[in-house]
Amino acid sequence: MKIVKHSGAVVNFNPEKLTKSLLKSGADAFTAESIMKEITDGIYEGISTKNIYKKAFSLLKKHTNSNAARYNLRAAIEMLGPEGFYFEKYIARLFEAERYETKTNVILQGNCVMHEVDILIKKNNVISMVECKFHGGREAASDVKVPLYVFSRFNDLHANEYMLFSNKERIANCWIVTNTRFTADAIAFAECSGINLLSWDYPEKRSLKSRNNHDCLYPVTCLTTLTKAEKEKLLLLDVILVKELLGNGLDLKEIGISPNRIKNVLKEVSELCKCY
């Protein structure tokens, strides 16, 4: 059976890949199998992967909200756009979870020109700059021009001392983070130049996807018990991660959620923060 990807490419339907994603959401084998059967029964030649995803998400939500939320992770990260401002805050939270100090949107004068650095991170007295590249469409990729550009900015900054976190300090290295993927040339140049990369699927064991499954660093946009408008209100309150709502109904009350719904939201939050 041929299906159509987001990019328009036509590929063979891979039931094993879908089953694997259902199991990774936390669904048990019986649930994954029953959902898989219902989707397979309704599949047709030329169906889009978007429609398959919507059907799987809907069926997961009938079983458990938290499983649907995990399954929705990639779309939830896309909801941190369109400008990418909240994506930068989200990435800063990921580094903070690994005990980095962070600063966002810092303006620094380089040797040649002024630079706005998305995030500065510090750990073990080593400071790095982090450049975030947000894409609204998941088929978009950061090509080799991105690390070339970021590396030139780093070279304009790293020889200088700045008042960053405490005393005068230097930027020792750099990261590039994207919510989609890097091309092979971008990865090759970054590895050759000592640039750290982080994307949806890279590096394999510590990608955006795997960090969430292991560390429960889900954005609040994952939550299925909140509307889009309510999620946006939480982001405005600087509530970025789901786990920031653990046992905390005050922020939910502040955005106008009723007591009964607060219970439902906190239940999903608690279940979502039980990592695998």
Accessible surface in RSA format (square Angstrom, percent):
REM  Atomic radii and reference values for relative SASA: ProtOr
REM  Chains: A
REM  Algorithm: Lee & Richards
REM  Probe-radius: 1.40
REM  Slices: 20
REM RES _ NUM      All-atoms   Total-Side   Main-Chain    Non-polar    All polar
REM                ABS   REL    ABS   REL    ABS   REL    ABS   REL    ABS   REL
RES MET A   1   107.80  55.8  58.41  38.7  49.39 117.6  62.33  53.0  45.47  60.2
RES LYS A   2    90.07  43.9  90.07  55.3   0.00   0.0  55.63  50.1  34.44  36.7
RES ILE A   3    10.67   6.1  10.67   8.0   0.00   0.0  10.67   7.7   0.00   0.0
RES VAL A   4    42.40  27.9  42.28  38.3   0.11   0.3  42.28  36.7   0.11   0.3
RES LYS A   5    81.04  39.5  76.00  46.6   5.04  12.0  24.20  21.8  56.84  60.5
RES HIS A   6    85.18  46.6  46.91  32.6  38.27  97.9  42.83  44.1  42.34  49.3
RES SER A   7    66.74  56.4  28.06  37.4  38.69  89.1  30.27  64.5  36.48  51.1
RES GLY A   8    46.85  57.8   0.00   N/A  46.85  57.8  28.29  77.6  18.56  41.6
RES ALA A   9    48.30  44.4  36.81  56.8  11.50  26.1  46.83  66.0   1.47   3.9
RES VAL A  10    92.66  61.0  64.44  58.3  28.21  68.0  64.44  56.0  28.21  76.5
RES VAL A  11    54.53  35.9  49.90  45.2   4.63  11.2  54.53  47.4   0.00   0.0
RES ASN A  12    97.53  67.3  85.31  82.4  12.21  29.4  25.17  60.6  72.36  69.9
RES PHE A  13    31.65  15.8  16.45  10.2  15.21  39.6  16.45  10.0  15.21  43.5
RES ASN A  14    75.18  51.8  68.10  65.8   7.09  17.1  20.58  49.5  54.60  52.8
RES PRO A  15    60.42  44.0  60.27  54.9   0.15   0.5  60.42  49.9   0.00   0.0
RES GLU A  16   140.48  80.7 132.85 100.5   7.63  18.2  49.94  96.6  90.54  73.9
RES LYS A  17   143.82  70.2 137.49  84.4   6.33  15.1  91.18  82.1  52.64  56.1
RES LEU A  18    16.95   9.4  12.93   9.3   4.01  10.1  16.50  11.6   0.45   1.2
RES THR A  19    39.79  28.3  39.79  40.3   0.00   0.0  33.09  44.4   6.70  10.1
RES LYS A  20   125.58  61.3 123.36  75.7   2.22   5.3  69.08  62.2  56.50  60.2
RES SER A  21    40.18  34.0  33.85  45.2   6.33  14.6  35.14  74.8   5.04   7.1
RES LEU A  22     0.00   0.0   0.00   0.0   0.00   0.0   0.00   0.0   0.00   0.0
RES LEU A  23    80.82  45.0  67.65  48.4  13.18  33.1  68.03  47.8  12.79  34.4
RES LYS A  24   102.60  50.1  87.76  53.8  14.84  35.3  63.48  57.1  39.13  41.7
RES SER A  25     2.71   2.3   0.08   0.1   2.63   6.1   2.43   5.2   0.28   0.4
RES GLY A  26    21.55  26.6   0.00   N/A  21.55  26.6   4.07  11.2  17.47  39.1
RES ALA A  27     6.29   5.8   0.00   0.0   6.29  14.3   0.79   1.1   5.50  14.6
RES ASP A  28    87.01  60.9  75.35  75.0  11.66  27.6  46.01 108.3  41.00  40.9
RES ALA A  29    73.24  67.3  64.04  98.8   9.20  20.9  65.54  92.3   7.71  20.4
RES PHE A  30   158.52  79.3 152.65  94.5   5.87  15.3 155.55  94.3   2.97   8.5
RES THR A  31    12.47   8.9  12.47  12.6   0.00   0.0   1.77   2.4  10.70  16.2
RES ALA A  32     1.00   0.9   1.00   1.5   0.00   0.0   1.00   1.4   0.00   0.0
RES GLU A  33   122.67  70.4 118.69  89.8   3.97   9.5  43.10  83.4  79.57  65.0
RES SER A  34    42.97  36.3  32.00  42.7  10.97  25.3  36.04  76.7   6.93   9.7
RES ILE A  35     3.35   1.9   2.31   1.7   1.04   2.5   3.31   2.4   0.04   0.1
RES MET A  36    19.67  10.2  19.67  13.0   0.00   0.0  19.67  16.7   0.00   0.0
RES LYS A  37   133.95  65.3 127.94  78.5   6.02  14.3  99.89  89.9  34.07  36.3
RES GLU A  38    82.17  47.2  74.68  56.5   7.49  17.8  28.15  54.5  54.02  44.1
RES ILE A  39     6.95   4.0   3.72   2.8   3.23   7.8   5.57   4.0   1.37   3.7
RES THR A  40    64.33  45.8  56.80  57.6   7.52  17.9  53.08  71.3  11.25  17.0
RES ASP A  41   103.27  72.3  66.35  66.0  36.92  87.3  32.70  77.0  70.57  70.4
RES GLY A  42    52.87  65.2   0.00   N/A  52.87  65.2  36.70 100.7  16.17  36.2
RES ILE A  43    22.27  12.7   6.60   4.9  15.68  37.8   7.08   5.1  15.20  41.2
RES TYR A  44   120.36  56.2 117.64  66.9   2.71   7.1  94.78  71.2  25.58  31.5
RES GLU A  45   109.62  62.9  90.06  68.1  19.57  46.6  60.07 116.2  49.55  40.5
RES GLY A  46    38.15  47.0   0.00   N/A  38.15  47.0  21.27  58.4  16.88  37.8
RES ILE A  47    17.52  10.0  16.31  12.2   1.21   2.9  17.52  12.6   0.00   0.0
RES SER A  48    33.47  28.3  31.84  42.5   1.62   3.7  28.24  60.1   5.22   7.3
RES THR A  49    32.53  23.1  29.76  30.2   2.77   6.6  28.94  38.9   3.59   5.4
RES LYS A  50   110.44  53.9 109.87  67.4   0.57   1.4  54.33  48.9  56.11  59.8
RES ASN A  51    67.91  46.8  62.74  60.6   5.17  12.4  11.71  28.2  56.20  54.3
RES ILE A  52    11.09   6.3   9.91   7.4   1.18   2.8  11.09   8.0   0.00   0.0
RES TYR A  53    50.05  23.4  48.91  27.8   1.14   3.0  48.75  36.6   1.30   1.6
RES LYS A  54   113.93  55.6 109.11  66.9   4.81  11.5  65.21  58.7  48.72  51.9
RES LYS A  55    91.14  44.5  86.83  53.3   4.31  10.3  48.32  43.5  42.82  45.6
RES ALA A  56     0.00   0.0   0.00   0.0   0.00   0.0   0.00   0.0   0.00   0.0
RES PHE A  57    44.43  22.2  44.43  27.5   0.00   0.0  44.43  26.9   0.00   0.0
RES SER A  58    51.75  43.7  46.96  62.7   4.79  11.0  24.29  51.7  27.45  38.5
RES LEU A  59    11.46   6.4  11.23   8.0   0.22   0.6  11.24   7.9   0.22   0.6
RES LEU A  60     0.00   0.0   0.00   0.0   0.00   0.0   0.00   0.0   0.00   0.0
RES LYS A  61    88.96  43.4  78.95  48.4  10.01  23.8  38.67  34.8  50.30  53.6
RES LYS A  62   160.37  78.2 120.91  74.2  39.46  94.0  84.47  76.0  75.89  80.8
RES HIS A  63    97.05  53.0  64.17  44.6  32.88  84.1  37.44  38.6  59.61  69.4
RES THR A  64    43.89  31.2  39.28  39.8   4.61  11.0  23.55  31.6  20.34  30.7
RES ASN A  65    48.21  33.2  44.15  42.7   4.06   9.8   2.17   5.2  46.04  44.5
RES SER A  66     3.86   3.3   3.86   5.2   0.00   0.0   0.00   0.0   3.86   5.4
RES ASN A  67    13.84   9.5  13.84  13.4   0.00   0.0   0.00   0.0  13.84  13.4
RES ALA A  68     0.00   0.0   0.00   0.0   0.00   0.0   0.00   0.0   0.00   0.0
RES ALA A  69     0.00   0.0   0.00   0.0   0.00   0.0   0.00   0.0   0.00   0.0
RES ARG A  70    14.57   6.1   4.24   2.2  10.33  24.6   2.09   2.9  12.47   7.6
RES TYR A  71    34.81  16.3  15.87   9.0  18.93  49.3  13.31  10.0  21.50  26.5
RES ASN A  72    15.40  10.6  15.25  14.7   0.15   0.4   0.15   0.4  15.25  14.7
RES LEU A  73     6.88   3.8   6.88   4.9   0.00   0.0   6.88   4.8   0.00   0.0
RES ARG A  74    60.87  25.6  59.72  30.4   1.15   2.7  15.71  21.5  45.16  27.4
RES ALA A  75    23.21  21.3  21.00  32.4   2.21   5.0  21.05  29.6   2.17   5.7
RES ALA A  76     0.00   0.0   0.00   0.0   0.00   0.0   0.00   0.0   0.00   0.0
RES ILE A  77     1.66   0.9   1.66   1.2   0.00   0.0   1.66   1.2   0.00   0.0
RES GLU A  78    40.83  23.4  30.10  22.8  10.73  25.5   9.69  18.7  31.14  25.4
RES MET A  79    65.14  33.7  44.37  29.4  20.76  49.4  39.63  33.7  25.51  33.8
RES LEU A  80     0.71   0.4   0.00   0.0   0.71   1.8   0.01   0.0   0.70   1.9
RES GLY A  81    18.83  23.2   0.00   N/A  18.83  23.2   2.72   7.5  16.11  36.1
RES PRO A  82   116.45  84.9  94.00  85.7  22.45  81.6  97.94  80.9  18.51 115.1
RES GLU A  83   148.83  85.4 113.69  86.0  35.14  83.7  64.53 124.8  84.30  68.8
RES GLY A  84     2.95   3.6   0.00   N/A   2.95   3.6   2.15   5.9   0.81   1.8
RES PHE A  85    96.50  48.3  92.21  57.1   4.29  11.2  94.91  57.5   1.60   4.6
RES TYR A  86    43.35  20.2  43.24  24.6   0.11   0.3  34.23  25.7   9.12  11.2
RES PHE A  87     0.19   0.1   0.19   0.1   0.00   0.0   0.19   0.1   0.00   0.0
RES GLU A  88    27.10  15.6  27.10  20.5   0.00   0.0   2.59   5.0  24.51  20.0
RES LYS A  89    48.73  23.8  48.21  29.6   0.53   1.3  16.47  14.8  32.27  34.4
RES TYR A  90     0.00   0.0   0.00   0.0   0.00   0.0   0.00   0.0   0.00   0.0
RES ILE A  91     0.00   0.0   0.00   0.0   0.00   0.0   0.00   0.0   0.00   0.0
RES ALA A  92     3.44   3.2   3.44   5.3   0.00   0.0   3.44   4.8   0.00   0.0
RES ARG A  93    39.62  16.6  37.63  19.2   1.99   4.7   9.36  12.8  30.26  18.3
RES LEU A  94     0.46   0.3   0.32   0.2   0.13   0.3   0.32   0.2   0.13   0.4
RES PHE A  95     1.28   0.6   1.28   0.8   0.00   0.0   1.28   0.8   0.00   0.0
RES GLU A  96    74.05  42.5  59.89  45.3  14.16  33.7  25.40  49.1  48.65  39.7
RES ALA A  97    46.91  43.1   8.31  12.8  38.60  87.8  20.07  28.3  26.84  71.1
RES GLU A  98    45.96  26.4  38.23  28.9   7.73  18.4  26.43  51.1  19.53  15.9
RES ARG A  99   207.70  87.2 184.06  93.8  23.64  56.3  65.44  89.4 142.26  86.2
RES TYR A 100    45.61  21.3  37.95  21.6   7.66  19.9   8.56   6.4  37.06  45.7
RES GLU A 101    95.01  54.5  88.57  67.0   6.44  15.3  42.78  82.7  52.23  42.6
RES THR A 102    30.28  21.5   5.97   6.1  24.31  57.9   0.00   0.0  30.28  45.8
RES LYS A 103    87.57  42.7  81.52  50.0   6.05  14.4  56.06  50.5  31.52  33.6
RES THR A 104    54.70  38.9  35.78  36.3  18.92  45.1  10.04  13.5  44.66  67.5
RES ASN A 105    59.57  41.1  40.68  39.3  18.89  45.5  21.01  50.6  38.56  37.3
RES VAL A 106    28.25  18.6  24.82  22.5   3.43   8.3  28.25  24.5   0.00   0.0
RES ILE A 107   100.41  57.1  78.22  58.3  22.19  53.5  78.22  56.3  22.19  60.2
RES LEU A 108    14.52   8.1  12.23   8.8   2.29   5.7  14.52  10.2   0.00   0.0
RES GLN A 109    89.57  50.1  81.41  59.5   8.16  19.4  53.57 114.0  36.00  27.3
RES GLY A 110     5.20   6.4   0.00   N/A   5.20   6.4   0.00   0.0   5.20  11.6
RES ASN A 111   100.35  69.2  63.36  61.2  36.99  89.1  25.33  61.0  75.02  72.5
RES CYS A 112   104.12  78.8  72.96  81.4  31.15  73.2  25.93  65.7  78.19  84.3
RES VAL A 113    85.88  56.5  81.50  73.8   4.38  10.6  85.88  74.6   0.00   0.0
RES MET A 114   115.56  59.8  92.78  61.4  22.77  54.2  89.50  76.1  26.05  34.5
RES HIS A 115    15.80   8.6  11.83   8.2   3.97  10.2  11.86  12.2   3.94   4.6
RES GLU A 116    89.15  51.2  77.96  59.0  11.19  26.6  20.55  39.7  68.60  56.0
RES VAL A 117     0.19   0.1   0.19   0.2   0.00   0.0   0.19   0.2   0.00   0.0
RES ASP A 118    15.84  11.1  15.84  15.8   0.00   0.0   0.00   0.0  15.84  15.8
RES ILE A 119     0.00   0.0   0.00   0.0   0.00   0.0   0.00   0.0   0.00   0.0
RES LEU A 120     0.18   0.1   0.18   0.1   0.00   0.0   0.18   0.1   0.00   0.0
RES ILE A 121     0.59   0.3   0.59   0.4   0.00   0.0   0.59   0.4   0.00   0.0
RES LYS A 122    22.71  11.1  21.09  12.9   1.62   3.9   7.29   6.6  15.42  16.4
RES LYS A 123    74.62  36.4  66.21  40.6   8.40  20.0  38.70  34.8  35.92  38.3
RES ASN A 124   128.48  88.6  97.46  94.2  31.02  74.7  33.98  81.8  94.51  91.3
RES ASN A 125   131.59  90.7 104.87 101.3  26.71  64.3  24.92  60.0 106.67 103.1
RES VAL A 126    69.96  46.0  65.38  59.2   4.58  11.0  67.71  58.8   2.25   6.1
RES ILE A 127     3.40   1.9   2.29   1.7   1.11   2.7   2.29   1.6   1.11   3.0
RES SER A 128     7.24   6.1   7.23   9.7   0.01   0.0   0.00   0.0   7.24  10.1
RES MET A 129     0.27   0.1   0.27   0.2   0.00   0.0   0.27   0.2   0.00   0.0
RES VAL A 130     0.07   0.0   0.00   0.0   0.07   0.2   0.05   0.0   0.02   0.1
RES GLU A 131    13.46   7.7  13.34  10.1   0.12   0.3   0.05   0.1  13.42  11.0
RES CYS A 132    13.40  10.1   1.39   1.5  12.01  28.2   1.39   3.5  12.01  13.0
RES LYS A 133    52.95  25.8  51.15  31.4   1.80   4.3  20.53  18.5  32.41  34.5
RES PHE A 134    36.47  18.2   8.55   5.3  27.93  72.7   8.55   5.2  27.93  79.9
RES HIS A 135    42.75  23.4  39.84  27.7   2.91   7.4  30.60  31.5  12.15  14.1
RES GLY A 136    60.21  74.2   0.00   N/A  60.21  74.2  30.24  83.0  29.97  67.1
RES GLY A 137    41.96  51.7   0.00   N/A  41.96  51.7  34.32  94.2   7.64  17.1
RES ARG A 138    45.23  19.0  38.35  19.6   6.88  16.4   7.02   9.6  38.21  23.2
RES GLU A 139    70.01  40.2  55.42  41.9  14.58  34.7  25.73  49.8  44.28  36.1
RES ALA A 140    41.62  38.3  28.22  43.5  13.40  30.5  39.25  55.3   2.37   6.3
RES ALA A 141    30.21  27.8   7.12  11.0  23.09  52.5   7.12  10.0  23.09  61.2
RES SER A 142     1.55   1.3   0.08   0.1   1.47   3.4   1.47   3.1   0.08   0.1
RES ASP A 143    47.43  33.2  46.52  46.3   0.91   2.2  19.49  45.9  27.94  27.9
RES VAL A 144    44.97  29.6  44.79  40.6   0.17   0.4  44.79  38.9   0.17   0.5
RES LYS A 145   134.68  65.7 131.01  80.4   3.67   8.7 102.69  92.4  31.99  34.1
RES VAL A 146    24.58  16.2  22.35  20.2   2.23   5.4  24.58  21.4   0.00   0.0
RES PRO A 147     0.00   0.0   0.00   0.0   0.00   0.0   0.00   0.0   0.00   0.0
RES LEU A 148    85.87  47.8  78.93  56.5   6.94  17.4  79.39  55.8   6.47  17.4
RES TYR A 149   114.58  53.5 108.68  61.8   5.90  15.4  79.55  59.8  35.03  43.2
RES VAL A 150     0.00   0.0   0.00   0.0   0.00   0.0   0.00   0.0   0.00   0.0
RES PHE A 151    53.06  26.5  53.06  32.9   0.00   0.0  53.06  32.2   0.00   0.0
RES SER A 152    63.28  53.5  52.04  69.5  11.24  25.9  44.97  95.8  18.31  25.6
RES ARG A 153    16.97   7.1  16.01   8.2   0.96   2.3   7.05   9.6   9.91   6.0
RES PHE A 154    19.69   9.9  19.69  12.2   0.00   0.0  19.69  11.9   0.00   0.0
RES ASN A 155    68.44  47.2  56.17  54.3  12.27  29.5  23.00  55.4  45.44  43.9
RES ASP A 156    16.19  11.3  11.18  11.1   5.01  11.8  13.69  32.2   2.49   2.5
RES LEU A 157     0.00   0.0   0.00   0.0   0.00   0.0   0.00   0.0   0.00   0.0
RES HIS A 158    71.05  38.8  68.57  47.7   2.48   6.3  37.07  38.2  33.98  39.5
RES ALA A 159    54.08  49.7  39.47  60.9  14.61  33.2  43.48  61.2  10.59  28.1
RES ASN A 160    36.42  25.1  32.26  31.2   4.16  10.0  14.40  34.7  22.02  21.3
RES GLU A 161    90.32  51.9  66.17  50.1  24.15  57.5  11.65  22.5  78.68  64.2
RES TYR A 162    27.25  12.7  22.37  12.7   4.88  12.7  27.25  20.5   0.00   0.0
RES MET A 163   129.44  67.0 101.25  67.0  28.19  67.1  94.21  80.1  35.23  46.7
RES LEU A 164     5.15   2.9   1.09   0.8   4.06  10.2   2.69   1.9   2.46   6.6
RES PHE A 165    39.38  19.7   6.89   4.3  32.49  84.5   8.93   5.4  30.44  87.1
RES SER A 166    61.76  52.2  43.21  57.7  18.55  42.7  45.04  95.9  16.72  23.4
RES ASN A 167   113.43  78.2 112.58 108.8   0.84   2.0  25.27  60.8  88.16  85.2
RES LYS A 168   137.94  67.3 117.68  72.2  20.26  48.2  60.49  54.4  77.45  82.5
RES GLU A 169    25.43  14.6  20.05  15.2   5.38  12.8  21.24  41.1   4.19   3.4
RES ARG A 170   123.20  51.7 111.36  56.8  11.84  28.2  44.03  60.2  79.17  48.0
RES ILE A 171     1.53   0.9   0.00   0.0   1.53   3.7   0.00   0.0   1.53   4.2
RES ALA A 172    59.63  54.8  32.05  49.5  27.58  62.7  40.13  56.5  19.50  51.7
RES ASN A 173    45.87  31.6  44.78  43.3   1.09   2.6  14.19  34.2  31.68  30.6
RES CYS A 174     2.59   2.0   2.01   2.2   0.58   1.4   0.04   0.1   2.55   2.8
RES TRP A 175    39.24  15.7  39.13  18.9   0.11   0.3  34.93  18.6   4.31   7.0
RES ILE A 176     0.00   0.0   0.00   0.0   0.00   0.0   0.00   0.0   0.00   0.0
RES VAL A 177     0.00   0.0   0.00   0.0   0.00   0.0   0.00   0.0   0.00   0.0
RES THR A 178     0.00   0.0   0.00   0.0   0.00   0.0   0.00   0.0   0.00   0.0
RES ASN A 179     4.03   2.8   0.93   0.9   3.10   7.5   0.23   0.6   3.79   3.7
RES THR A 180     0.89   0.6   0.76   0.8   0.13   0.3   0.76   1.0   0.13   0.2
RES ARG A 181   103.79  43.6 103.79  52.9   0.00   0.0  30.74  42.0  73.05  44.3
RES PHE A 182    10.28   5.1   0.00   0.0  10.28  26.7   0.00   0.0  10.28  29.4
RES THR A 183    35.00  24.9  33.59  34.1   1.41   3.4  33.86  45.5   1.14   1.7
RES ALA A 184    83.00  76.3  66.88 103.2  16.12  36.7  71.71 101.0  11.29  29.9
RES ASP A 185    95.54  66.9  92.06  91.6   3.48   8.2  14.31  33.7  81.23  81.0
RES ALA A 186     0.00   0.0   0.00   0.0   0.00   0.0   0.00   0.0   0.00   0.0
RES ILE A 187    37.70  21.5  37.70  28.1   0.00   0.0  37.70  27.2   0.00   0.0
RES ALA A 188    58.11  53.4  48.41  74.7   9.69  22.0  53.29  75.0   4.81  12.8
RES PHE A 189    53.72  26.9  48.13  29.8   5.59  14.5  53.12  32.2   0.60   1.7
RES ALA A 190     0.34   0.3   0.34   0.5   0.00   0.0   0.34   0.5   0.00   0.0
RES GLU A 191   115.22  66.1  87.66  66.3  27.55  65.6  40.18  77.7  75.04  61.3
RES CYS A 192   115.43  87.3  76.94  85.8  38.49  90.5  26.18  66.3  89.25  96.2
RES SER A 193    30.42  25.7   6.14   8.2  24.28  55.9   9.73  20.7  20.69  29.0
RES GLY A 194    54.11  66.7   0.00   N/A  54.11  66.7  38.26 105.0  15.84  35.5
RES ILE A 195    10.76   6.1   0.67   0.5  10.09  24.3   0.97   0.7   9.79  26.6
RES ASN A 196    53.54  36.9  48.72  47.1   4.82  11.6   6.80  16.4  46.73  45.2
RES LEU A 197    10.78   6.0   1.90   1.4   8.88  22.3   1.90   1.3   8.88  23.9
RES LEU A 198     0.31   0.2   0.31   0.2   0.00   0.0   0.31   0.2   0.00   0.0
RES SER A 199     0.00   0.0   0.00   0.0   0.00   0.0   0.00   0.0   0.00   0.0
RES TRP A 200    26.40  10.6  26.40  12.8   0.00   0.0  19.90  10.6   6.51  10.6
RES ASP A 201    71.89  50.4  57.45  57.2  14.44  34.1  18.17  42.8  53.72  53.6
RES TYR A 202    58.08  27.1  58.08  33.0   0.00   0.0  42.65  32.0  15.43  19.0
RES PRO A 203    50.77  37.0  50.43  46.0   0.34   1.2  50.77  41.9   0.00   0.0
RES GLU A 204   148.54  85.3 132.93 100.6  15.61  37.2  47.56  92.0 100.98  82.4
RES LYS A 205   174.18  85.0 163.22 100.1  10.96  26.1 110.27  99.3  63.90  68.1
RES ARG A 206    81.98  34.4  81.72  41.7   0.26   0.6  51.56  70.5  30.42  18.4
RES SER A 207     1.37   1.2   1.37   1.8   0.00   0.0   0.01   0.0   1.37   1.9
RES LEU A 208     0.00   0.0   0.00   0.0   0.00   0.0   0.00   0.0   0.00   0.0
RES LYS A 209    70.14  34.2  70.14  43.0   0.00   0.0  30.96  27.9  39.18  41.7
RES SER A 210    17.29  14.6  15.69  20.9   1.60   3.7  17.29  36.8   0.00   0.0
RES ARG A 211    11.63   4.9  11.63   5.9   0.00   0.0   0.00   0.0  11.63   7.1
RES ASN A 212     0.00   0.0   0.00   0.0   0.00   0.0   0.00   0.0   0.00   0.0
RES ASN A 213    31.11  21.5  30.60  29.6   0.51   1.2  11.82  28.4  19.29  18.6
RES HIS A 214   111.47  60.9  91.17  63.4  20.30  51.9  56.12  57.8  55.35  64.4
RES ASP A 215    51.65  36.2  37.28  37.1  14.36  34.0  17.53  41.3  34.11  34.0
RES CYS A 216    12.65   9.6  12.56  14.0   0.08   0.2   5.98  15.2   6.67   7.2
RES LEU A 217     2.52   1.4   2.52   1.8   0.00   0.0   2.52   1.8   0.00   0.0
RES TYR A 218     0.75   0.3   0.75   0.4   0.00   0.0   0.38   0.3   0.37   0.5
RES PRO A 219     0.00   0.0   0.00   0.0   0.00   0.0   0.00   0.0   0.00   0.0
RES VAL A 220     0.00   0.0   0.00   0.0   0.00   0.0   0.00   0.0   0.00   0.0
RES THR A 221     1.72   1.2   1.72   1.7   0.00   0.0   1.72   2.3   0.00   0.0
RES CYS A 222     0.12   0.1   0.00   0.0   0.12   0.3   0.00   0.0   0.12   0.1
RES LEU A 223     0.00   0.0   0.00   0.0   0.00   0.0   0.00   0.0   0.00   0.0
RES THR A 224    16.89  12.0   0.99   1.0  15.90  37.9   6.72   9.0  10.17  15.4
RES THR A 225    26.60  18.9  12.63  12.8  13.97  33.3  21.32  28.6   5.28   8.0
RES LEU A 226    10.34   5.8   0.00   0.0  10.34  26.0   1.98   1.4   8.36  22.5
RES THR A 227    74.19  52.8  66.74  67.7   7.45  17.7  71.32  95.8   2.87   4.3
RES LYS A 228   136.46  66.6 128.54  78.9   7.92  18.9  72.01  64.8  64.46  68.7
RES ALA A 229    55.73  51.2  51.45  79.4   4.28   9.7  52.60  74.1   3.13   8.3
RES GLU A 230    22.31  12.8  22.31  16.9   0.00   0.0   7.07  13.7  15.24  12.4
RES LYS A 231    16.85   8.2  16.85  10.3   0.00   0.0   0.36   0.3  16.49  17.6
RES GLU A 232    84.74  48.6  83.42  63.1   1.31   3.1  32.67  63.2  52.06  42.5
RES LYS A 233    97.49  47.6  95.84  58.8   1.66   3.9  52.39  47.2  45.10  48.0
RES LEU A 234     0.00   0.0   0.00   0.0   0.00   0.0   0.00   0.0   0.00   0.0
RES LEU A 235     6.54   3.6   4.71   3.4   1.83   4.6   4.71   3.3   1.83   4.9
RES LEU A 236   136.85  76.2 106.35  76.1  30.50  76.7 107.90  75.8  28.96  77.9
RES LEU A 237    66.81  37.2  43.01  30.8  23.80  59.8  47.41  33.3  19.40  52.2
RES ASP A 238    62.07  43.5  55.97  55.7   6.10  14.4  25.06  59.0  37.00  36.9
RES VAL A 239     8.41   5.5   8.41   7.6   0.00   0.0   8.41   7.3   0.00   0.0
RES ILE A 240     0.00   0.0   0.00   0.0   0.00   0.0   0.00   0.0   0.00   0.0
RES LEU A 241     5.84   3.3   5.84   4.2   0.00   0.0   5.84   4.1   0.00   0.0
RES VAL A 242     0.02   0.0   0.02   0.0   0.00   0.0   0.02   0.0   0.00   0.0
RES LYS A 243    78.05  38.1  67.72  41.6  10.32  24.6  38.76  34.9  39.28  41.8
RES GLU A 244    57.74  33.1  37.83  28.6  19.91  47.4  39.55  76.5  18.18  14.8
RES LEU A 245     0.00   0.0   0.00   0.0   0.00   0.0   0.00   0.0   0.00   0.0
RES LEU A 246    89.84  50.0  69.50  49.7  20.34  51.1  70.00  49.2  19.84  53.4
RES GLY A 247    79.04  97.5   0.00   N/A  79.04  97.5  37.55 103.0  41.49  92.9
RES ASN A 248    35.72  24.6  32.62  31.5   3.11   7.5  18.95  45.6  16.77  16.2
RES GLY A 249    20.15  24.9   0.00   N/A  20.15  24.9  12.35  33.9   7.80  17.5
RES LEU A 250   139.24  77.5 134.81  96.4   4.43  11.1 135.08  94.9   4.17  11.2
RES ASP A 251    33.55  23.5  33.47  33.3   0.08   0.2   0.22   0.5  33.32  33.2
RES LEU A 252     0.00   0.0   0.00   0.0   0.00   0.0   0.00   0.0   0.00   0.0
RES LYS A 253   144.55  70.5 134.53  82.5  10.02  23.9  77.43  69.7  67.12  71.5
RES GLU A 254   119.40  68.6  84.87  64.2  34.53  82.2  40.11  77.6  79.29  64.7
RES ILE A 255    16.36   9.3   4.44   3.3  11.92  28.7  10.53   7.6   5.83  15.8
RES GLY A 256    65.94  81.3   0.00   N/A  65.94  81.3  35.25  96.7  30.69  68.7
RES ILE A 257     6.77   3.9   0.40   0.3   6.37  15.4   0.63   0.5   6.14  16.7
RES SER A 258    52.32  44.2  44.11  58.9   8.21  18.9  44.36  94.5   7.96  11.2
RES PRO A 259   102.44  74.7  98.88  90.1   3.56  12.9 100.91  83.3   1.52   9.5
RES ASN A 260   110.53  76.2 107.29 103.7   3.24   7.8  25.40  61.1  85.13  82.3
RES ARG A 261    80.42  33.8  80.30  40.9   0.12   0.3  48.45  66.2  31.97  19.4
RES ILE A 262    23.50  13.4  23.50  17.5   0.00   0.0  23.50  16.9   0.00   0.0
RES LYS A 263   145.07  70.8 135.69  83.3   9.38  22.3  88.19  79.4  56.88  60.6
RES ASN A 264    84.76  58.4  81.60  78.9   3.16   7.6  13.05  31.4  71.71  69.3
RES VAL A 265     0.42   0.3   0.42   0.4   0.00   0.0   0.42   0.4   0.00   0.0
RES LEU A 266    43.21  24.1  39.62  28.3   3.60   9.0  39.76  27.9   3.45   9.3
RES LYS A 267   126.54  61.7 118.40  72.6   8.14  19.4  93.46  84.1  33.08  35.2
RES GLU A 268     2.27   1.3   0.79   0.6   1.47   3.5   1.86   3.6   0.41   0.3
RES VAL A 269     0.33   0.2   0.33   0.3   0.00   0.0   0.33   0.3   0.00   0.0
RES SER A 270    48.35  40.9  46.09  61.5   2.26   5.2  19.45  41.4  28.90  40.5
RES GLU A 271    40.90  23.5  38.55  29.2   2.35   5.6  18.86  36.5  22.04  18.0
RES LEU A 272     0.00   0.0   0.00   0.0   0.00   0.0   0.00   0.0   0.00   0.0
RES CYS A 273    25.61  19.4   6.82   7.6  18.80  44.2   7.12  18.0  18.49  19.9
RES LYS A 274   134.31  65.5 127.27  78.1   7.04  16.8  85.45  76.9  48.86  52.0
RES CYS A 275    45.65  34.5  12.19  13.6  33.46  78.6  12.27  31.1  33.38  36.0
RES TYR A 276   145.51  67.9 103.58  58.9  41.93 109.1 115.00  86.4  30.51  37.6
END  Absolute sums over single chains surface
CHAIN  1 A    13748.8      11198.7       2550.1       7657.1       6091.7
END  Absolute sums over all chains
TOTAL         13748.8      11198.7       2550.1       7657.1       6091.7
